[in-house]
Amino acid sequence: MRAEAADRRSLAVAGAPATATEVRRALVAGGDADRVLDLSGRPLSAATLGRPAVLVYAVEGGAPQAADEAALRLAERLGVRAVCVLTGVGTIVPPVPHVLAADVVPVATGGSLPFERIAERVAAAGGGSVAALAAALPSLRPAVCRETVRHFSRANGLIGAAVFVPGVDLPALALNQARMVLRLAAAHGIDIDRERAPELLAAAGAALGLRALARAALSLLPGPGWVYKGGVAYAGTRAIGEAAIAFFASRAVRFGS
């Protein structure tokens, strides 16, 4: 997690200049402009693209052209996940080669750019690599925090539902909750060091409490036990994450981060 927080990779914005410029302006609002590379309006190469955390690529006219496909193919070959902002879309959203369907953000003709949706896809595409970016780019922070809580809550829900051997689930649940808390701290620009020990102990204690609650539910409620265990693990992890966001947000405001 400390290595994630020290990741200095930037975002890259490329493609149609007008849309790309507007996207970049929204991303850097109130943050470090150097962390969003402007590659718009020019052909991409391995040298110019490098290895950004995520590529946000703008396509105008409702469908990608040959040059767009070449740029997105290059990103895929280099292992850079792309989020495509596709403007001028009609009733049917065309597929974009080399981009996951979930990472295509369609914009209807004459419509405004959905920056919140773009930030959500950047957060999902970047995973842990965007935690440090969220610290430098406040516009990304809410989406990164939501995605972090969603990711670890789902993981713990699956663990709670799938693990039937008593005691085996506790270390995994506690570890995921600790990782979640540390990633949320990094997203708020708060150093990951020994001062985070109280937050980690709180997460471990919460894991113990959630496990006890799930075991009590097994004995008191009818139906398959895995449903209760998975539900408690998911909801409990999500509650810890929301509390951690509020806590670190107050710390970030206090220290001007």
PASEBA-1860 file (N, C-alpha, C; in nm, 3 decimals):
! residues 257
1> MRAEAADR> 0.083/-0.121/0.000/0.000/0.000/0.000/0.087/0.126/0.000 ~ 0.203/0.119/0.067/0.293/0.233/0.063/0.345/0.255/-0.078 ~ 0.371/0.143/-0.148/0.417/0.154/-0.287/0.309/0.217/-0.376 ~ 0.183/0.180/-0.354/0.074/0.242/-0.429/0.071/0.392/-0.406 ~ 0.087/0.433/-0.279/0.080/0.575/-0.247/0.195/0.653/-0.309 ~ 0.307/0.584/-0.337/0.423/0.650/-0.395/0.423/0.645/-0.547 ~ 0.319/0.588/-0.607/0.310/0.578/-0.753/0.294/0.717/-0.812 ~ 0.390/0.758/-0.893/0.390/0.893/-0.948/0.341/0.899/-1.092
9> RSLAVAGA> 0.281/0.791/-1.141/0.229/0.795/-1.277/0.115/0.895/-1.289 ~ 0.103/0.951/-1.407/0.000/1.052/-1.433/-0.114/0.991/-1.513 ~ -0.219/1.069/-1.531/-0.321/1.037/-1.630/-0.276/1.097/-1.763 ~ -0.325/1.040/-1.871/-0.301/1.098/-2.003/-0.435/1.124/-2.069 ~ -0.448/1.239/-2.132/-0.569/1.276/-2.206/-0.530/1.297/-2.351 ~ -0.598/1.228/-2.442/-0.562/1.235/-2.583/-0.689/1.231/-2.668 ~ -0.668/1.241/-2.801/-0.781/1.233/-2.893/-0.827/1.370/-2.940 ~ -0.956/1.382/-2.968/-1.012/1.505/-3.022/-0.982/1.624/-2.931
17> PATATEVR> -0.917/1.730/-2.983/-0.868/1.837/-2.896/-0.974/1.908/-2.813 ~ -1.088/1.942/-2.872/-1.187/2.020/-2.799/-1.239/1.942/-2.678 ~ -1.279/1.817/-2.701/-1.331/1.736/-2.591/-1.222/1.702/-2.491 ~ -1.104/1.665/-2.540/-0.994/1.630/-2.450/-0.955/1.747/-2.361 ~ -0.953/1.866/-2.416/-0.918/1.985/-2.337/-1.020/2.010/-2.228 ~ -1.147/1.992/-2.260/-1.253/2.012/-2.160/-1.243/1.908/-2.050 ~ -1.215/1.783/-2.087/-1.200/1.677/-1.987/-1.081/1.707/-1.897 ~ -0.970/1.746/-1.956/-0.850/1.775/-1.877/-0.874/1.891/-1.782
25> RALVAGGD> -0.943/1.994/-1.828/-0.971/2.110/-1.743/-1.050/2.068/-1.619 ~ -1.146/1.978/-1.638/-1.225/1.932/-1.524/-1.142/1.846/-1.430 ~ -1.053/1.764/-1.486/-0.973/1.674/-1.403/-0.873/1.750/-1.317 ~ -0.814/1.857/-1.369/-0.710/1.927/-1.295/-0.766/2.039/-1.207 ~ -0.896/2.060/-1.207/-0.955/2.169/-1.128/-0.915/2.157/-0.981 ~ -0.847/2.258/-0.931/-0.808/2.259/-0.791/-0.695/2.164/-0.757 ~ -0.631/2.105/-0.858/-0.527/2.007/-0.831/-0.398/2.036/-0.904 ~ -0.314/1.935/-0.914/-0.182/1.946/-0.975/-0.194/1.919/-1.125
33> ADRVLDLS> -0.184/2.023/-1.206/-0.201/2.010/-1.351/-0.094/1.921/-1.414 ~ 0.021/1.909/-1.349/0.129/1.828/-1.405/0.096/1.679/-1.402 ~ -0.008/1.639/-1.326/-0.041/1.497/-1.316/-0.138/1.452/-1.425 ~ -0.176/1.540/-1.515/-0.262/1.504/-1.628/-0.193/1.550/-1.756 ~ -0.137/1.455/-1.830/-0.064/1.486/-1.952/-0.160/1.519/-2.066 ~ -0.132/1.625/-2.140/-0.214/1.665/-2.254/-0.149/1.615/-2.382 ~ -0.205/1.508/-2.439/-0.154/1.451/-2.563/-0.256/1.466/-2.675 ~ -0.348/1.558/-2.659/-0.459/1.569/-2.754/-0.412/1.625/-2.887
41> GRPLSAAT> -0.484/1.585/-2.993/-0.462/1.642/-3.124/-0.337/1.597/-3.196 ~ -0.271/1.492/-3.147/-0.151/1.443/-3.215/-0.146/1.292/-3.210 ~ -0.081/1.231/-3.308/-0.072/1.084/-3.309/0.004/1.035/-3.186 ~ -0.038/0.922/-3.135/0.029/0.864/-3.019/0.134/0.764/-3.065 ~ 0.242/0.758/-2.989/0.346/0.658/-3.009/0.384/0.604/-2.873 ~ 0.462/0.497/-2.872/0.505/0.441/-2.745/0.584/0.543/-2.665 ~ 0.661/0.627/-2.734/0.743/0.726/-2.665/0.659/0.838/-2.605 ~ 0.559/0.887/-2.681/0.479/0.999/-2.631/0.379/0.954/-2.525
49> LGRPAVLV> 0.325/0.831/-2.538/0.226/0.785/-2.442/0.290/0.740/-2.312 ~ 0.400/0.665/-2.322/0.463/0.615/-2.201/0.374/0.512/-2.131 ~ 0.370/0.517/-1.996/0.291/0.423/-1.919/0.207/0.498/-1.815 ~ 0.108/0.576/-1.860/0.023/0.646/-1.763/-0.064/0.547/-1.687 ~ -0.119/0.592/-1.576/-0.208/0.506/-1.497/-0.332/0.470/-1.578 ~ -0.389/0.569/-1.648/-0.507/0.550/-1.732/-0.498/0.649/-1.847 ~ -0.546/0.608/-1.964/-0.558/0.698/-2.078/-0.705/0.734/-2.096 ~ -0.735/0.864/-2.095/-0.869/0.911/-2.128/-0.864/0.961/-2.272
57> YAVEGGAP> -0.937/0.892/-2.360/-0.928/0.920/-2.503/-1.062/0.973/-2.553 ~ -1.057/1.089/-2.619/-1.180/1.154/-2.668/-1.200/1.124/-2.815 ~ -1.322/1.081/-2.849/-1.360/1.054/-2.988/-1.484/1.137/-3.019 ~ -1.479/1.214/-3.126/-1.594/1.294/-3.167/-1.656/1.236/-3.294 ~ -1.785/1.261/-3.312/-1.851/1.216/-3.434/-1.927/1.087/-3.420 ~ -1.934/1.032/-3.300/-2.019/0.915/-3.276/-1.956/0.781/-3.300 ~ -1.837/0.775/-3.362/-1.772/0.646/-3.387/-1.623/0.670/-3.407 ~ -1.539/0.578/-3.362/-1.394/0.594/-3.379/-1.351/0.577/-3.524
65> QAADEAAL> -1.251/0.653/-3.564/-1.194/0.642/-3.697/-1.065/0.559/-3.690 ~ -1.003/0.541/-3.805/-0.884/0.457/-3.812/-0.773/0.506/-3.719 ~ -0.754/0.639/-3.712/-0.650/0.694/-3.625/-0.682/0.668/-3.478 ~ -0.810/0.676/-3.442/-0.851/0.648/-3.304/-0.824/0.501/-3.270 ~ -0.860/0.413/-3.360/-0.839/0.270/-3.336/-0.691/0.238/-3.321 ~ -0.607/0.305/-3.401/-0.463/0.282/-3.391/-0.410/0.327/-3.254 ~ -0.458/0.442/-3.207/-0.413/0.492/-3.076/-0.458/0.399/-2.964 ~ -0.582/0.353/-2.971/-0.634/0.265/-2.866/-0.568/0.128/-2.872
73> RLAERLGV> -0.534/0.083/-2.992/-0.461/-0.044/-3.006/-0.322/-0.032/-2.942 ~ -0.259/0.081/-2.962/-0.128/0.104/-2.901/-0.137/0.100/-2.749 ~ -0.238/0.167/-2.694/-0.255/0.168/-2.548/-0.274/0.026/-2.495 ~ -0.356/-0.052/-2.565/-0.378/-0.191/-2.522/-0.248/-0.270/-2.527 ~ -0.170/-0.251/-2.633/-0.044/-0.324/-2.648/0.054/-0.288/-2.537 ~ 0.051/-0.162/-2.493/0.141/-0.117/-2.388/0.090/-0.149/-2.248 ~ -0.029/-0.207/-2.241/-0.086/-0.240/-2.110/-0.148/-0.123/-2.039 ~ -0.187/-0.019/-2.114/-0.250/0.100/-2.056/-0.400/0.091/-2.078
81> RAVCVLTG> -0.477/0.088/-1.972/-0.622/0.079/-1.987/-0.678/0.215/-2.028 ~ -0.770/0.212/-2.122/-0.825/0.336/-2.177/-0.971/0.353/-2.140 ~ -1.007/0.478/-2.112/-1.147/0.519/-2.096/-1.178/0.608/-2.215 ~ -1.279/0.572/-2.293/-1.311/0.645/-2.415/-1.434/0.733/-2.393 ~ -1.418/0.863/-2.413/-1.531/0.957/-2.409/-1.578/0.974/-2.553 ~ -1.694/0.918/-2.583/-1.745/0.911/-2.720/-1.859/1.011/-2.736 ~ -1.834/1.122/-2.804/-1.935/1.227/-2.819/-2.007/1.213/-2.953 ~ -2.125/1.277/-2.961/-2.204/1.273/-3.083/-2.274/1.141/-3.104
89> VGTIVPPV> -2.307/1.072/-2.997/-2.368/0.939/-3.005/-2.519/0.953/-3.022 ~ -2.575/0.866/-3.106/-2.719/0.863/-3.124/-2.783/0.766/-3.027 ~ -2.888/0.699/-3.072/-2.961/0.608/-2.982/-2.884/0.479/-2.956 ~ -2.795/0.442/-3.046/-2.718/0.319/-3.030/-2.570/0.355/-3.012 ~ -2.510/0.301/-2.907/-2.369/0.327/-2.880/-2.286/0.222/-2.954 ~ -2.202/0.265/-3.048/-2.122/0.168/-3.122/-2.009/0.113/-3.036 ~ -1.963/-0.008/-3.065/-1.848/-0.061/-2.991/-1.722/0.016/-3.025 ~ -1.634/0.028/-2.928/-1.505/0.094/-2.949/-1.396/-0.011/-2.937
97> PHVLAADV> -1.325/-0.040/-3.046/-1.222/-0.144/-3.041/-1.116/-0.114/-2.936 ~ -1.071/-0.219/-2.867/-0.960/-0.213/-2.771/-0.999/-0.139/-2.642 ~ -1.128/-0.117/-2.622/-1.177/-0.053/-2.499/-1.290/-0.138/-2.444 ~ -1.287/-0.166/-2.314/-1.396/-0.240/-2.252/-1.526/-0.162/-2.266 ~ -1.635/-0.234/-2.287/-1.765/-0.167/-2.304/-1.798/-0.079/-2.185 ~ -1.762/-0.125/-2.064/-1.792/-0.046/-1.943/-1.711/0.082/-1.938 ~ -1.599/0.088/-2.011/-1.512/0.206/-2.009/-1.542/0.304/-2.121 ~ -1.650/0.282/-2.195/-1.695/0.378/-2.296/-1.799/0.469/-2.232
105> VPVATGGS> -1.773/0.599/-2.235/-1.865/0.698/-2.178/-1.932/0.771/-2.295 ~ -2.055/0.734/-2.330/-2.121/0.798/-2.444/-2.179/0.934/-2.407 ~ -2.175/1.027/-2.502/-2.231/1.160/-2.483/-2.318/1.190/-2.604 ~ -2.445/1.216/-2.582/-2.537/1.244/-2.692/-2.500/1.374/-2.762 ~ -2.541/1.385/-2.887/-2.515/1.506/-2.964/-2.571/1.628/-2.892 ~ -2.486/1.727/-2.868/-2.529/1.847/-2.797/-2.532/1.833/-2.647 ~ -2.502/1.716/-2.595/-2.505/1.695/-2.451/-2.376/1.742/-2.384 ~ -2.385/1.768/-2.253/-2.266/1.809/-2.176/-2.188/1.686/-2.133
113> LPFERIAE> -2.059/1.705/-2.109/-1.975/1.593/-2.071/-2.005/1.549/-1.927 ~ -2.027/1.420/-1.905/-2.058/1.370/-1.771/-1.929/1.345/-1.692 ~ -1.874/1.450/-1.633/-1.744/1.438/-1.567/-1.747/1.339/-1.450 ~ -1.859/1.331/-1.381/-1.866/1.236/-1.270/-1.855/1.092/-1.320 ~ -1.921/1.063/-1.432/-1.912/0.930/-1.491/-1.771/0.902/-1.542 ~ -1.707/1.002/-1.602/-1.569/0.985/-1.649/-1.477/0.954/-1.531 ~ -1.494/1.028/-1.421/-1.411/1.004/-1.302/-1.434/0.865/-1.247 ~ -1.558/0.818/-1.249/-1.588/0.683/-1.200/-1.516/0.577/-1.282
121> RVAAAGGG> -1.516/0.593/-1.415/-1.450/0.493/-1.499/-1.297/0.501/-1.484 ~ -1.243/0.621/-1.466/-1.100/0.634/-1.441/-1.063/0.563/-1.311 ~ -1.145/0.582/-1.208/-1.118/0.518/-1.079/-1.124/0.366/-1.091 ~ -1.224/0.315/-1.164/-1.237/0.170/-1.181/-1.124/0.114/-1.266 ~ -1.085/0.186/-1.370/-0.980/0.138/-1.460/-0.843/0.140/-1.394 ~ -0.819/0.240/-1.310/-0.687/0.255/-1.250/-0.661/0.169/-1.129 ~ -0.767/0.125/-1.060/-0.747/0.044/-0.940/-0.663/0.116/-0.837 ~ -0.571/0.043/-0.775/-0.488/0.103/-0.672/-0.392/0.208/-0.723
129> SVAALAAA> -0.363/0.208/-0.853/-0.266/0.303/-0.907/-0.317/0.447/-0.906 ~ -0.447/0.467/-0.889/-0.499/0.604/-0.891/-0.517/0.663/-0.751 ~ -0.477/0.587/-0.647/-0.489/0.642/-0.512/-0.403/0.766/-0.496 ~ -0.278/0.760/-0.542/-0.191/0.877/-0.533/-0.242/0.990/-0.622 ~ -0.302/0.956/-0.737/-0.359/1.059/-0.823/-0.474/1.131/-0.754 ~ -0.554/1.056/-0.678/-0.666/1.119/-0.607/-0.617/1.220/-0.506 ~ -0.499/1.196/-0.448/-0.443/1.293/-0.354/-0.403/1.422/-0.425 ~ -0.355/1.408/-0.550/-0.311/1.526/-0.625/-0.423/1.592/-0.704
137> LPSLRPAV> -0.530/1.516/-0.731/-0.641/1.567/-0.812/-0.772/1.552/-0.733 ~ -0.812/1.653/-0.659/-0.934/1.642/-0.578/-1.058/1.609/-0.659 ~ -1.060/1.641/-0.787/-1.177/1.609/-0.869/-1.198/1.459/-0.880 ~ -1.091/1.381/-0.869/-1.100/1.236/-0.877/-1.129/1.169/-0.743 ~ -1.104/1.239/-0.634/-1.104/1.175/-0.502/-1.237/1.110/-0.466 ~ -1.352/1.176/-0.485/-1.477/1.108/-0.448/-1.498/0.978/-0.524 ~ -1.469/0.979/-0.654/-1.489/0.857/-0.733/-1.392/0.748/-0.691 ~ -1.266/0.784/-0.665/-1.167/0.685/-0.622/-1.206/0.625/-0.488
145> CRETVRHF> -1.252/0.708/-0.397/-1.294/0.657/-0.266/-1.415/0.564/-0.278 ~ -1.512/0.603/-0.358/-1.630/0.517/-0.376/-1.591/0.383/-0.438 ~ -1.504/0.388/-0.539/-1.462/0.264/-0.604/-1.381/0.176/-0.509 ~ -1.298/0.237/-0.426/-1.221/0.161/-0.328/-1.313/0.088/-0.231 ~ -1.411/0.158/-0.177/-1.505/0.095/-0.083/-1.586/-0.012/-0.153 ~ -1.632/0.015/-0.275/-1.710/-0.083/-0.351/-1.628/-0.209/-0.377 ~ -1.503/-0.191/-0.418/-1.417/-0.306/-0.450/-1.396/-0.397/-0.329 ~ -1.357/-0.340/-0.217/-1.327/-0.422/-0.100/-1.453/-0.476/-0.035
153> SRANGLIG> -1.564/-0.404/-0.045/-1.690/-0.456/0.009/-1.735/-0.578/-0.068 ~ -1.725/-0.573/-0.200/-1.761/-0.689/-0.281/-1.670/-0.807/-0.252 ~ -1.540/-0.779/-0.242/-1.446/-0.888/-0.214/-1.478/-0.954/-0.081 ~ -1.506/-0.876/0.022/-1.537/-0.934/0.153/-1.672/-1.003/0.154 ~ -1.767/-0.951/0.076/-1.895/-1.020/0.065/-1.878/-1.159/0.007 ~ -1.793/-1.171/-0.094/-1.767/-1.302/-0.154/-1.695/-1.394/-0.055 ~ -1.599/-1.339/0.018/-1.526/-1.420/0.116/-1.622/-1.469/0.224 ~ -1.705/-1.377/0.273/-1.799/-1.416/0.379/-1.896/-1.523/0.334
161> AAVFVPGV> -1.936/-1.518/0.207/-2.033/-1.616/0.157/-1.968/-1.749/0.122 ~ -1.842/-1.746/0.079/-1.780/-1.866/0.024/-1.700/-1.948/0.123 ~ -1.652/-1.886/0.231/-1.566/-1.956/0.326/-1.651/-2.017/0.437 ~ -1.646/-2.148/0.450/-1.729/-2.218/0.548/-1.650/-2.270/0.668 ~ -1.517/-2.274/0.658/-1.436/-2.323/0.769/-1.428/-2.214/0.876 ~ -1.471/-2.241/0.999/-1.470/-2.138/1.103/-1.331/-2.080/1.126 ~ -1.323/-1.949/1.131/-1.198/-1.881/1.160/-1.114/-1.848/1.039 ~ -1.133/-1.918/0.929/-1.049/-1.895/0.812/-1.080/-1.760/0.747
169> DLPALALN> -1.204/-1.716/0.755/-1.242/-1.592/0.688/-1.190/-1.467/0.758 ~ -1.166/-1.475/0.891/-1.133/-1.355/0.967/-1.005/-1.287/0.917 ~ -0.893/-1.357/0.898/-0.773/-1.287/0.851/-0.793/-1.219/0.716 ~ -0.865/-1.285/0.625/-0.887/-1.227/0.493/-0.975/-1.103/0.501 ~ -1.081/-1.111/0.582/-1.169/-0.994/0.597/-1.094/-0.877/0.659 ~ -1.018/-0.904/0.764/-0.945/-0.796/0.832/-0.838/-0.737/0.742 ~ -0.769/-0.822/0.665/-0.665/-0.773/0.575/-0.725/-0.682/0.468 ~ -0.836/-0.722/0.410/-0.900/-0.638/0.309/-0.946/-0.506/0.367
177> QARMVLRL> -0.999/-0.509/0.488/-1.044/-0.385/0.550/-0.926/-0.293/0.582 ~ -0.814/-0.351/0.624/-0.694/-0.271/0.650/-0.642/-0.209/0.520 ~ -0.639/-0.289/0.413/-0.594/-0.236/0.284/-0.685/-0.124/0.237 ~ -0.815/-0.141/0.256/-0.911/-0.038/0.217/-0.884/0.092/0.293 ~ -0.865/0.082/0.424/-0.841/0.201/0.506/-0.713/0.272/0.461 ~ -0.608/0.195/0.434/-0.482/0.256/0.391/-0.495/0.322/0.255 ~ -0.568/0.259/0.164/-0.585/0.319/0.031/-0.667/0.447/0.040 ~ -0.766/0.450/0.127/-0.845/0.572/0.145/-0.758/0.683/0.206
185> AAAHGIDI> -0.669/0.646/0.296/-0.576/0.745/0.352/-0.488/0.803/0.242 ~ -0.435/0.715/0.156/-0.349/0.762/0.047/-0.425/0.853/-0.048 ~ -0.551/0.822/-0.075/-0.632/0.903/-0.165/-0.654/1.044/-0.110 ~ -0.644/1.059/0.020/-0.660/1.191/0.082/-0.526/1.259/0.108 ~ -0.418/1.198/0.058/-0.286/1.259/0.074/-0.230/1.245/0.213 ~ -0.278/1.149/0.289/-0.231/1.128/0.426/-0.127/1.017/0.424 ~ -0.013/1.042/0.484/0.098/0.948/0.481/0.060/0.814/0.543 ~ 0.109/0.707/0.479/0.090/0.572/0.533/0.211/0.541/0.619
193> DRERAPEL> 0.195/0.550/0.751/0.305/0.527/0.844/0.249/0.470/0.973 ~ 0.328/0.471/1.078/0.287/0.410/1.203/0.169/0.482/1.267 ~ 0.147/0.607/1.229/0.034/0.680/1.285/-0.100/0.623/1.238 ~ -0.097/0.538/1.135/-0.219/0.475/1.086/-0.258/0.353/1.171 ~ -0.174/0.316/1.269/-0.202/0.197/1.350/-0.340/0.200/1.416 ~ -0.385/0.313/1.474/-0.520/0.312/1.534/-0.631/0.281/1.434 ~ -0.619/0.334/1.312/-0.720/0.305/1.212/-0.720/0.156/1.176 ~ -0.599/0.097/1.167/-0.590/-0.045/1.132/-0.643/-0.132/1.246
201> LAAAGAAL> -0.614/-0.094/1.369/-0.667/-0.169/1.483/-0.819/-0.160/1.487 ~ -0.871/-0.042/1.452/-1.017/-0.027/1.449/-1.078/-0.118/1.342 ~ -1.010/-0.126/1.226/-1.060/-0.214/1.121/-1.057/-0.359/1.165 ~ -0.948/-0.401/1.232/-0.939/-0.539/1.280/-1.046/-0.568/1.384 ~ -1.068/-0.472/1.475/-1.173/-0.491/1.575/-1.311/-0.499/1.512 ~ -1.332/-0.417/1.409/-1.461/-0.423/1.339/-1.480/-0.558/1.271 ~ -1.371/-0.615/1.215/-1.381/-0.746/1.152/-1.423/-0.853/1.253 ~ -1.366/-0.845/1.373/-1.406/-0.939/1.478/-1.553/-0.923/1.513
209> GLRALARA> -1.597/-0.798/1.525/-1.737/-0.774/1.558/-1.832/-0.821/1.449 ~ -1.795/-0.798/1.323/-1.879/-0.842/1.212/-1.887/-0.994/1.208 ~ -1.775/-1.061/1.237/-1.776/-1.207/1.236/-1.868/-1.260/1.346 ~ -1.862/-1.196/1.464/-1.950/-1.239/1.573/-2.097/-1.216/1.537 ~ -2.126/-1.104/1.470/-2.263/-1.076/1.429/-2.311/-1.180/1.328 ~ -2.226/-1.215/1.232/-2.264/-1.314/1.133/-2.290/-1.450/1.197 ~ -2.209/-1.488/1.293/-2.228/-1.618/1.361/-2.357/-1.618/1.440 ~ -2.391/-1.502/1.501/-2.517/-1.493/1.573/-2.635/-1.504/1.479
217> ALSLLPGP> -2.621/-1.443/1.361/-2.730/-1.448/1.263/-2.754/-1.591/1.216 ~ -2.646/-1.670/1.206/-2.661/-1.808/1.163/-2.750/-1.889/1.255 ~ -2.740/-1.858/1.384/-2.816/-1.937/1.482/-2.956/-1.883/1.504 ~ -2.982/-1.759/1.466/-3.110/-1.697/1.497/-3.204/-1.686/1.378 ~ -3.149/-1.679/1.257/-3.231/-1.651/1.140/-3.243/-1.774/1.051 ~ -3.360/-1.792/0.989/-3.377/-1.906/0.898/-3.310/-1.882/0.764 ~ -3.296/-1.987/0.687/-3.242/-1.974/0.553/-3.095/-2.010/0.546 ~ -3.037/-2.003/0.425/-2.896/-2.040/0.407/-2.802/-1.944/0.478
225> GWVYKGGV> -2.709/-1.999/0.555/-2.618/-1.916/0.633/-2.525/-1.831/0.550 ~ -2.488/-1.881/0.431/-2.393/-1.805/0.351/-2.448/-1.670/0.308 ~ -2.581/-1.660/0.299/-2.642/-1.531/0.263/-2.616/-1.428/0.371 ~ -2.636/-1.468/0.498/-2.615/-1.374/0.609/-2.468/-1.338/0.624 ~ -2.381/-1.440/0.613/-2.239/-1.412/0.628/-2.189/-1.317/0.520 ~ -2.229/-1.342/0.396/-2.188/-1.254/0.287/-2.245/-1.115/0.302 ~ -2.372/-1.106/0.341/-2.435/-0.976/0.357/-2.373/-0.894/0.468 ~ -2.344/-0.960/0.582/-2.283/-0.888/0.693/-2.143/-0.842/0.656
233> AYAGTRAI> -2.065/-0.928/0.589/-1.929/-0.891/0.550/-1.931/-0.773/0.453 ~ -2.024/-0.776/0.358/-2.034/-0.667/0.260/-2.076/-0.537/0.328 ~ -2.186/-0.543/0.401/-2.239/-0.420/0.462/-2.144/-0.364/0.567 ~ -2.081/-0.452/0.643/-1.989/-0.405/0.747/-1.866/-0.339/0.687 ~ -1.811/-0.399/0.584/-1.694/-0.340/0.519/-1.730/-0.206/0.457 ~ -1.847/-0.198/0.398/-1.890/-0.072/0.339/-1.906/0.037/0.446 ~ -1.961/-0.002/0.561/-1.977/0.095/0.670/-1.842/0.145/0.721 ~ -1.745/0.054/0.734/-1.611/0.094/0.775/-1.551/0.190/0.673
241> GEAAIAFF> -1.570/0.159/0.544/-1.517/0.246/0.440/-1.578/0.385/0.442 ~ -1.709/0.394/0.459/-1.774/0.525/0.464/-1.727/0.605/0.585 ~ -1.710/0.537/0.698/-1.660/0.606/0.818/-1.517/0.654/0.796 ~ -1.434/0.571/0.730/-1.296/0.609/0.704/-1.289/0.729/0.610 ~ -1.377/0.733/0.509/-1.378/0.848/0.417/-1.408/0.977/0.494 ~ -1.509/0.973/0.581/-1.543/1.092/0.659/-1.427/1.133/0.750 ~ -1.362/1.034/0.811/-1.251/1.063/0.902/-1.134/1.126/0.827 ~ -1.092/1.063/0.717/-0.976/1.115/0.644/-1.008/1.247/0.574
249> ASRAVRFG> -1.133/1.266/0.531/-1.170/1.393/0.471/-1.154/1.507/0.571 ~ -1.191/1.483/0.696/-1.176/1.587/0.799/-1.028/1.615/0.825 ~ -0.945/1.510/0.821/-0.801/1.530/0.839/-0.742/1.606/0.721 ~ -0.785/1.572/0.600/-0.733/1.637/0.480/-0.766/1.786/0.479 ~ -0.889/1.820/0.520/-0.930/1.960/0.526/-0.847/2.034/0.630 ~ -0.823/1.968/0.743/-0.750/2.032/0.851/-0.607/2.066/0.811 ~ -0.547/1.975/0.732/-0.408/1.995/0.693/-0.394/2.054/0.554 ~ -0.507/2.097/0.493/-0.501/2.164/0.365/-0.467/2.076/0.248
257> S> -0.499/1.946/0.257/-0.467/1.853/0.148/-0.585/1.838/0.055
END
